[in-house]
Amino acid sequence: MLAFELLDPATEGLDAPLTSAVASAAGQSGTTTVTCGTYCHVVRLLPYPLIASHDLPIEGLGVITDALAEA
């Protein structure tokens, strides 16, 4: 499992709305994610298939990068 938490840069507090927006944008682009954490501030990546080509994880990270920029 891979995960990352999102913080508000202004307050350095947990940023659940940004987390939700990133997960939603990533899902619309075909990348499977789940939000989790006590305050719903963590994006969990669900890599599938478990055996992937070298390019597939790089493509998935591109989707996450785009989702972060969009949110």
C-alpha positions as CSV (number, residue, x, y, z in Angstrom):
1,M,0.0,0.0,0.0
2,L,1.1,3.5,-0.8
3,A,-0.3,6.6,0.8
4,F,0.3,10.3,1.3
5,E,-1.3,12.9,3.5
6,L,-2.2,16.4,2.4
7,L,-1.7,19.5,4.5
8,D,-2.9,23.1,4.1
9,P,0.3,25.0,3.3
10,A,-1.0,28.2,5.0
11,T,-1.9,26.6,8.3
12,E,0.1,23.3,8.1
13,G,-3.1,21.6,9.3
14,L,-4.7,18.6,7.8
15,D,-6.6,19.3,4.5
16,A,-9.6,17.0,4.1
17,P,-11.3,19.1,1.4
18,L,-8.1,19.0,-0.8
19,T,-7.7,15.3,-0.2
20,S,-11.3,14.7,-1.4
21,A,-10.7,16.8,-4.4
22,V,-7.5,15.0,-5.4
23,A,-9.1,11.6,-4.9
24,S,-12.1,12.6,-7.0
25,A,-10.0,14.1,-9.8
26,A,-7.7,11.0,-9.8
27,G,-10.7,8.7,-10.0
28,Q,-12.1,10.6,-12.9
29,S,-8.8,9.9,-14.7
30,G,-9.0,6.2,-14.0
31,T,-6.6,6.0,-11.0
32,T,-8.0,4.1,-8.1
33,T,-7.6,5.9,-4.7
34,V,-9.2,5.9,-1.3
35,T,-9.3,8.6,1.3
36,C,-8.5,7.5,4.8
37,G,-7.1,8.7,8.1
38,T,-8.8,9.9,11.2
39,Y,-9.5,13.3,9.6
40,C,-9.8,12.0,6.0
41,H,-6.6,13.8,5.0
42,V,-4.8,10.8,3.5
43,V,-4.9,9.6,-0.1
44,R,-4.2,5.9,-0.3
45,L,-3.1,4.5,-3.7
46,L,-4.4,1.1,-4.8
47,P,-1.9,-0.1,-7.3
48,Y,-3.5,-2.6,-9.7
49,P,-2.4,-4.9,-11.2
50,L,0.2,-6.1,-8.8
51,I,2.4,-7.0,-11.6
52,A,2.7,-3.9,-13.8
53,S,4.9,-2.7,-16.6
54,H,7.5,-0.1,-15.8
55,D,5.4,2.6,-17.4
56,L,2.1,2.0,-15.6
57,P,3.2,3.3,-12.1
58,I,4.8,6.4,-13.8
59,E,1.5,7.0,-15.6
60,G,-0.4,6.7,-12.4
61,L,1.9,9.2,-10.7
62,G,1.3,11.6,-13.6
63,V,-2.4,11.3,-13.0
64,I,-1.9,12.1,-9.2
65,T,0.3,15.1,-10.2
66,D,-2.4,16.4,-12.5
67,A,-5.1,15.9,-9.8
68,L,-3.0,17.8,-7.3
69,A,-2.6,20.7,-9.8
70,E,-6.3,20.6,-10.7
71,A,-7.4,20.7,-7.0
